[in-house]
């Protein structure tokens, strides 16, 4: 068998399960309890005027 056929068979059998697992892990990470405040803080960073890129601390 050539490499393409082997990779195609792997993708057809285990590739979908692997991608689904990654998707579920990412969803859990984003919607985990206690992450709302973190993402709200990250969303406010561009609007925060306390510091500017020119400030050197």
Secondary structure, 3 states (H helix, E strand, C coil): CCHHHHHHHHHHHHHHHHHHHHHHHHHHHHCCCCCHHHHHHHHHHHHCCCCCCCCCC
